[in-house]
Amino acid sequence: MTHPDVLAAQRQEDEAFARLEDLLGAMLSAGVAISTALLVAGLGLWVFAGPTWAATTLLRTGLLALMATPMVRVLVSLAEYLRFRDWFFAAMTAGVALVLLASVLIALSH
């Protein structure tokens, strides 16, 4: 038989992880929606007005938003796993963050 305090603690932990998943899902949806809006606006401007500064800026910003969305998810996940004191997932997420950082640095150096 499990002690009621253990069950309550487990339930709180499960609820915290459910809230984290909801937050991450909302962030991913918002990032994709923002990048889509920027890309559609930039493409529309490009088609109707030609390759203007505004069209190019909207397209580049849309692509940056699309690429930054998963990076932001990783950083938020890392912060939350540290807050939860879930060291295994914090370490795994930190590893993913380092790989993403390395790929950005390598891309910028070329």
C-alpha positions as a printed Julia matrix, in Angstrom:
110×3 Matrix{Float64}:
  0.0    0.0     0.0
  1.33   3.45   -0.91
  1.33   6.27    1.6
 -1.08   9.15    0.77
  1.75  11.7     0.97
  3.71   9.81   -1.68
  0.66   9.68   -3.93
  0.04  13.41   -3.46
  3.67  14.22   -4.29
  3.54  12.04   -7.39
  0.3   13.71   -8.48
  1.87  17.17   -8.06
  4.9   16.11  -10.1
  2.67  14.69  -12.83
  0.67  17.93  -12.92
  3.87  19.99  -13.14
  5.09  17.95  -16.11
  1.67  18.23  -17.76
  1.82  22.03  -17.37
  5.32  22.02  -18.85
  4.15  20.01  -21.86
  1.23  22.41  -22.33
  3.59  25.4   -22.14
  6.01  23.85  -24.63
  3.2   22.96  -27.01
  1.85  26.5   -26.88
  5.34  27.91  -27.47
  5.89  25.69  -30.5
  2.48  26.59  -31.93
  3.1   30.3   -31.39
  6.56  30.1   -32.97
  5.24  28.32  -36.03
  2.28  30.74  -36.33
  4.55  33.8   -36.05
  7.06  32.47  -38.55
  4.28  31.48  -40.95
  2.73  34.96  -40.77
  6.11  36.59  -41.42
  6.91  34.25  -44.3
  3.5   34.69  -45.93
  3.73  38.48  -45.59
  7.27  38.52  -46.98
  6.4   36.23  -49.86
  3.29  38.22  -50.69
  5.25  41.45  -50.66
  7.97  39.87  -52.8
  5.43  38.64  -55.38
  3.5   41.91  -55.61
  6.22  44.53  -55.03
  9.38  42.71  -56.03
 12.49  42.03  -53.97
 12.24  45.05  -51.69
 14.08  45.54  -48.4
 10.83  44.97  -46.48
 10.07  41.69  -48.28
 13.59  40.39  -47.7
 13.5   41.42  -44.04
 10.15  39.71  -43.47
 11.36  36.51  -45.12
 14.61  36.45  -43.14
 12.82  37.21  -39.88
 10.3   34.44  -40.58
 13.07  31.94  -41.18
 14.91  33.04  -38.04
 11.73  32.69  -36.0
 11.18  29.21  -37.42
 14.75  28.15  -36.59
 14.69  29.75  -33.13
 11.46  28.04  -32.04
 13.0   24.63  -31.19
 16.0   26.34  -29.58
 13.73  28.3   -27.26
 11.89  25.07  -26.43
 15.15  23.42  -25.4
 16.15  26.36  -23.2
 12.75  26.52  -21.49
 12.84  22.75  -20.96
 16.29  23.0   -19.43
 15.2   25.75  -17.03
 12.13  23.78  -15.99
 14.02  20.52  -15.47
 16.49  22.38  -13.29
 13.59  23.9   -11.34
 12.07  20.42  -10.92
 15.51  19.15   -9.82
 15.24  16.43  -12.43
 18.96  16.08  -12.99
 18.85  13.35  -15.61
 16.57  15.26  -17.98
 18.39  18.52  -17.19
 21.68  16.92  -18.23
 20.19  15.43  -21.4
 18.58  18.75  -22.33
 21.83  20.6   -21.61
 23.54  18.2   -24.01
 20.98  19.01  -26.71
 21.45  22.74  -26.03
 25.21  22.36  -26.46
 24.78  20.54  -29.76
 22.44  23.28  -30.99
 24.89  25.96  -29.85
 27.78  24.21  -31.59
 25.8   23.93  -34.82
 24.92  27.64  -34.72
 28.53  28.61  -34.05
 29.8   26.38  -36.87
 27.19  27.81  -39.27
 28.12  31.37  -38.34
 31.82  30.72  -38.84
 31.35  29.74  -42.5
